[in-house]
Amino acid sequence: MLTPARIGWVALLAVLLLSLAREAEATPVCGKKDPTTGTCIHWIGGSVPAPQPRPEPKPARPPTPQPPRVCTAGPVEVPCHNTFGTWLQTYQMWCRLQSPQPPLSDPAWQGRTTGRIMTCVRPQGPVADPGMAFTTWLPDANDPQPPPDPETLAWAAFARLDVEAITIASAPPPLETGKEVLGFVGIPIWLWAHDDSPNSRGPLTSEASERGHTVHITAHRETVVWDLDDGASPVTCKNMRPFNPRTMNRETPVVCGRQQGYEHEGEYTITATSHWRIDWNGMGRSGTLTMPLTSTATLRIGEAHALVTNGGNQP
């Protein structure tokens, strides 16, 4: 028999069950998901929830700017690229790949079967010297690195020196000095180096290292070869001496130059080529390299005419 108390409990239980049923109806259940995106494509019961907006992707972080490449030949900054190729900092030269590559029987390979044959040019100051172009073998970037070439290290050591061509001095003086002094046919030509310094004559020492290998060099000027621009044989001088008009004359033996002077009047561009000798040693080896450095100047030669008189008498 239901008492009033039991009736109250039954009513309360019915209200609770009805509330739970309504809550279950209001909460949808996902019946099927998209296997690719994982989003629900079929809901069961209740109202379908509104799709949630996808979060905006974070903007990509801009790449960190890289500092520009700086290429140096010893203390001198040089262009990293020019018409002769790309600057190789380790080897201190510009190089470009020979195309096509020579056959493996070519002496440039020196018996190797890997690597590549390059045409390279060494610098003279900050610019390339076309007269110093040569062919050489270099390893590929992914090849096991062999020991460095000692001659390459010797050139790298030489590039660190502030070596200069001579400044031409002469009698008669070059037009570049601003002195409008005329030389004469048949008058001796004296040649020497103006303000000759260690940088233009040596000896100078330097060294270069790579991966624990070091090569030492001593460099000095051996000779200066003078081309006087008149088709005659060049003049080679080891010693040079300035002309002193106070103590010397036309009969003084020329130390460096030409005793008989020029045969014809005109302007002549003289060329002085300093030949440097570079002795190197290191890595259990030694050797000698040479480097020519050139300078020019202009001489003006006239022809002297004797003035003959008859003492004022009429013919």
URZIQUI-V405847 format. One record per run of one state. SS is the DSSP state (2 for helix, 1 for strand, 0 for the rest). FROM is the first residue (numbers start at 1). TO is the last residue. Records with the same first field share a line. If there is no record, write none. Layout:
BEGIN
SS: FROM-TO / FROM-TO
END
This chain:
BEGIN
0: 1-3 / 27-28 / 34-39 / 45-70 / 74-75 / 79-80 / 83-84 / 89-92 / 98-106 / 110-115 / 125-126 / 139-149 / 160-166 / 172-174 / 178-182 / 185-188 / 195-197 / 211-212 / 228-234 / 238-256 / 259-265 / 283-284 / 303-315
2: 4-26 / 107-109 / 150-159 / 175-177 / 198-201
1: 29-33 / 40-44 / 71-73 / 76-78 / 81-82 / 85-88 / 93-97 / 116-124 / 127-138 / 167-171 / 183-184 / 189-194 / 202-210 / 213-227 / 235-237 / 257-258 / 266-282 / 285-302
END
